[in-house]
Amino acid sequence: MKNRIAVGMIGFGTVGAGVAKLLTGNAGPIRRRLGVPLDLVKIADLNITADRGVALPAGVLTTDAREVFEDTSLDIVIELIGGDDPAKRFLLDAIARGKHVVTANKALLAVHGEELYQAASKAGVDIGFEASVCGGIPVLRSLTEGLAANRILSLYGIVNGTSNFILTRMTEAGRPFQQVLAEAQKAGYAEANPTFDIAGIDAAHKLAILLNLAYGTPVNFKDLFVEGITGITPMDIAYATEFGYTIKLLAIAKVHDKDNEAPTEVEARVHPTMIPIDSPLARVGGVYNAIQVTGDAVGDIMLYGRGAGAMPTASAVVSDVMNIARNILTGARSRVPVSGFQIDQRRPLRIRPIEEISSLYYLRFMVLDRPGVLSRLSGILGAHDISISSVLQRGRKDGQTVPVVMTTHTAVERNVRASLKEIDALPSVSAPTTVVRIEGEDR
Amino acid sequence: MKNRIAVGMIGFGTVGAGVAKLLTGNAGPIRRRLGVPLDLVKIADLNITADRGVALPAGVLTTDAREVFEDTSLDIVIELIGGDDPAKRFLLDAIARGKHVVTANKALLAVHGEELYQAASKAGVDIGFEASVCGGIPVLRSLTEGLAANRILSLYGIVNGTSNFILTRMTEAGRPFQQVLAEAQKAGYAEANPTFDIAGIDAAHKLAILLNLAYGTPVNFKDLFVEGITGITPMDIAYATEFGYTIKLLAIAKVHDKDNEAPTEVEARVHPTMIPIDSPLARVGGVYNAIQVTGDAVGDIMLYGRGAGAMPTASAVVSDVMNIARNILTGARSRVPVSGFQIDQRRPLRIRPIEEISSLYYLRFMVLDRPGVLSRLSGILGAHDISISSVLQRGRKDGQTVPVVMTTHTAVERNVRASLKEIDALPSVSAPTTVVRIEGEDR
């Protein structure tokens, strides 16, 4: 029996400091859980002089990452430098040397996950990445263990705190996107370059990771449909409220063939979505994250909490390290496969192209208020097999541009796109139509 | 490497049938996760002729429970008969024979858990009981694994679907307890004898199980303070709404010494509680369950879902069986200790007696509307160091009985009880005072 577990860490930024604090501050309870101490013996970072507010023994800090991943005395290596290179190289190197690894690097896993999963599987080491999705909320572990008996029918996630903060503030204050983005940046909830968050890319990264674990499928990141929140206006939010909806940036995965124990296709997409205002996800405000999972046996489950921040993320990292430590201490190798399913028994799923999905739609047309325009719009929609559920047109202003808002019954995206191509080319239509998909019952 | 995991089950009622359906219906995905099949080879029940809607091979059913727990070919035994005896005897017998066990028997675990945990620990077998708390929601696994790095600062649970359904309906419909209870019984949400649910005992059973895992402390069930919902009236619910609160039956655990990594005392109690109407738990309606956990690192997490029902409960049972199967297949023994902490390194916590707790209080006095009564009440409260936060008295009816409602600032329960003893003895007080504890900020 080993009398301790030795841990090394590459990257000593905000989350790294949180991990060091947690391993130090909770050393007692951690030891009482594991039976042996979890010792952080080596930390590599280019900056080893800045004060992170945590006391470390002499010799722990180094500027040379190789001192971590080449150290044969280490059992587990934590990677927290982010980015593709050299993070991927460091991880593959540590794995090749038989070390277990833990990472929070969602961008890397989303795009290069399969290579890392295969390498870890081949080497018989664990790769922990709970921290890559929804911070400290134990979402990944729930998919692979707590809900393991279920086939996952659908998964809806609010997985990006920045865009949820922006949409929540836009809804509460009725202010435009750019203004609220500036506010979020000032409050530290959005980065100076917020593209990954507001364009939906960060959420799509997390969706790729979730898909792998929920369905045991390799994911080609480029197959995921991604649309950000930059096109959402206060006007659309106001209309959403009138229709009984809230707008959230959702990561969505769902299978259609619910009675088939091995479906062949899955929907996987990220976009602003109108959801019923009284649904549990609609109430997830601010920087909070939540995931609603529907399993064939368990029904609807929701997991909710802070999706980011140094300590919530450190909670996931250290819990992963403890989980791996338990495997090491009991001699369990590859206890839970890296993709939830045995890697040689996975069934790759086709990701349904966005044109083929069916959905309810919110359409906001900007039209010149002239006789016959409404009949023209509905005529084109009807010709494309799109049936209108409700129409809102308010305040007539003869000859001026006014919004006409419609919601549809279930329609095929390809038809919606074709109809809007025609509609947006009409002389009486003065701006491209705004489209927001709706998740909810078709009534 | 074993080429299958053999499972036996004692008890073939509603949940047992759900387990059999899940193991049969999801056999494919389960095998692809584990690498080997999970075979349900023996089921014991007194009734083996009723149709449970699941096809089983010949020879699986038996009326003799010994055929399950004495069968040396079985790896895991599921106990679903409920009650103390013979369930406990069967479990201890299976454990003594080196079998891993899974049970949903919360009443047994709450009262005799320590004996079972010690036996399992000594025999080096796993005991899975996720299904005993909140059905399919992976609450226990989150406490022991996903949030393992945290010290749990507090835990608030809506863990009894029946009483949550009744309180939700009373709030929505403004109808009295007895009427709504009858409605719940008709809808199948309350049993013919609903005592365990409405008296808070079932919730306290779950709290005992949660305490063991959150704090690694043995629990003497009799130390838990338990108060049910039978005393809640539509009038109190209406007042709660006016004060901005909702009434929920909560299971509460919290430590006070938050900076101490090994606290010595914990509050643990079940009672109707007023909570802010806009808090996440307040929105958990009907038969749904939810647990809000605050960890020192992760902050607030909420887990939400169906807390009962055949398939959600079966989800937890089968996920536990799969978890144990993974341990068996990788040779991991006692990978996660039965109480979350190493059994010899636990620190027993004192459960703070209810008289010693501090809380905010809602007090509804029924008084004769006479001059000086209010000053009399507040005088007695003040003399017991209880400071009033707000008072509501409406509709004067000289000389008749009227409600006077107060909320207090933080007060000690012992003082509240002493003051009410005096107050309820006053000639102008015509009924015992109704007390509901409030969880929220003292403003």
Interface residues (C-beta under 8 A of the other chain):
Chain A: G18 L22 G25 N26 A27 G28 P29 I30 R31 R32 R33 L34 G35 E130 G135 G136 I137 P138 R141 S142 E145 G146 L147 A148 A149 N150 R151 G216 E261 A262 P280 R283 G295 D296 A297 V298 G299 D300 I301 M302 L303 Y304 G305 R306 G309 M311 P312 A314 S315 A316 V317 V318 S319 V321 M322 N323 R326 N327 T330 G331 A332 R333 S334 R335 V336 P337 G340 F341 Q342 Q345 R346 R347
Chain B: G18 L22 G25 N26 A27 G28 P29 I30 R31 R32 R33 L34 G35 E130 G135 G136 I137 P138 R141 S142 E145 G146 L147 A148 A149 N150 R151 G216 E261 A262 P280 R283 G295 D296 A297 V298 G299 D300 I301 M302 L303 Y304 G305 R306 G309 M311 P312 A314 S315 A316 V317 V318 S319 V321 M322 N323 R326 N327 T330 G331 A332 R333 S334 R335 V336 P337 G340 F341 Q342 Q345 R346 R347
